[in-house]
Amino acid sequence: MAYTILAASLAYQFGLDVETVRSRTFRFVVIDEAFGKGTDDSATYALKLFATLKLQVLVVTPLQKNHVIDPFVASVGGCPLLRQHPQGDGGPVP
């Protein structure tokens, strides 16, 4: 339900209409750890809903839901795991 409310509020706020083709609309959404604790069905529902609204979604999430997210992904970026420097000064790990 939270995803439905999020999508509805975005559609209302920005006047999005799935029936209207607009070439110059900004439809970018960032979701941090959105699917980590929900069910696979909930994540799939949300991703289908965002696709219907033609939203560009940046998902920041642990790898455990990749099997659900993969069909909706156009590109993937990653970052290496950061480790604390042995001297605790925040410098790069040797």
Phi and psi in degrees as a GROMACS rama.xvg file:
@    title "Ramachandran Plot"
@    xaxis  label "Phi"
@    yaxis  label "Psi"
@TYPE xy
-60.7234  -37.6914  ALA-2
-67.9645  -36.3401  TYR-3
-64.0794  -43.6693  THR-4
-64.5422  -42.6276  ILE-5
-60.3116  -49.6142  LEU-6
-64.0782  -41.8738  ALA-7
-64.5274  -39.9357  ALA-8
-67.7119  -37.4098  SER-9
-65.8272  -44.2897  LEU-10
-61.781  -42.3181  ALA-11
-68.4712  -48.1412  TYR-12
-60.5126  -40.0496  GLN-13
-103.685  6.9506  PHE-14
63.0038  38.2024  GLY-15
-77.4093  137.587  LEU-16
-136.878  117.434  ASP-17
-65.6789  -19.443  VAL-18
-81.9064  -18.7517  GLU-19
-99.8316  127.686  THR-20
-90.9081  121.022  VAL-21
-128.449  122.81  ARG-22
-82.7696  -15.6926  SER-23
-122.398  46.39  ARG-24
-106.509  147.59  THR-25
-100.52  114.839  PHE-26
-130.514  54.3772  ARG-27
-105.347  129.374  PHE-28
-130.452  135.581  VAL-29
-110.642  126.945  VAL-30
-123.717  116.901  ILE-31
-96.5185  120.449  ASP-32
51.2805  43.6511  GLU-33
-69.8239  -36.6474  ALA-34
-109.824  9.23559  PHE-35
-63.9683  -37.1102  GLY-36
-109.638  -10.3276  LYS-37
-84.1663  176.604  GLY-38
-81.8363  164.599  THR-39
-61.7417  -39.7773  ASP-40
-63.0831  -39.9429  ASP-41
-64.6669  -43.6385  SER-42
-64.8331  -42.9081  ALA-43
-62.5202  -43.6535  THR-44
-57.864  -46.6842  TYR-45
-62.5815  -45.1576  ALA-46
-65.8265  -37.4405  LEU-47
-66.0595  -40.0741  LYS-48
-64.171  -44.8568  LEU-49
-63.9747  -37.7355  PHE-50
-65.6114  -39.8183  ALA-51
-60.3824  -38.7755  THR-52
-81.7064  0.894515  LEU-53
58.219  41.1933  LYS-54
-87.0226  141.038  LEU-55
-91.1371  118.054  GLN-56
-113.758  128.032  VAL-57
-101.562  114.249  LEU-58
-105.304  121.696  VAL-59
-107.211  110.646  VAL-60
-153.174  154.499  THR-61
-64.5156  165.805  PRO-62
-72.6371  -8.94005  LEU-63
-66.2202  -18.5889  GLN-64
-108.044  15.1281  LYS-65
-57.2633  -37.711  ASN-66
-62.4422  -24.9204  HIS-67
-86.9533  -40.8254  VAL-68
-78.0425  -32.973  ILE-69
-47.5821  -45.2185  ASP-70
-62.1238  -17.0945  PRO-71
-102.171  0.63517  PHE-72
-97.3331  132.212  VAL-73
-96.186  -31.7238  ALA-74
-153.341  157.254  SER-75
-128.68  137.8  VAL-76
-127.139  155.826  GLY-77
-146.94  168.554  GLY-78
-136.284  147.879  CYS-79
-68.8594  153.326  PRO-80
-65.8333  127.198  LEU-81
-88.0497  132.268  LEU-82
-113.146  150.903  ARG-83
-75.0378  137.078  GLN-84
-64.6805  139.126  HIS-85
-56.1807  -29.9429  PRO-86
-88.5011  -3.77219  GLN-87
70.2711  18.4877  GLY-88
-95.5018  4.16563  ASP-89
80.3461  0.999032  GLY-90
-75.0764  175.21  GLY-91
-65.7579  149.463  PRO-92
-78.0818  128.636  VAL-93
